[in-house]
Amino acid sequence: MMTRFLGIAMIAASLAIAAPALAQNMSGSGPVATACQQDIEKLCAGKEHGQGAVRACLETNKGSVSAACANALDSTGAGRRP
């Protein structure tokens, strides 16, 4: 019984720690979403958020995005998160 309680407590603590990061990613308020908002509306409207489709669209259209958006794309992502 005590082992089950400890397991549940550990899961709850992990979720409490991870929740802010998950919420930021799900809400689209990270550096790319902030810097690329207008580019997303113009170039990637209709792409589903949260599955990488928007970032892939922005990367594909990188030559057409704003300088701030290109910088956000270059400075974030796999292995480059601050």
Secondary structure as UniProt FT lines:
FT   HELIX           2..27
FT   HELIX           31..35
FT   HELIX           37..43
FT   TURN            45..46
FT   TURN            49..52
FT   HELIX           53..60
FT   HELIX           62..64
FT   HELIX           67..75
FT   TURN            78..80
//
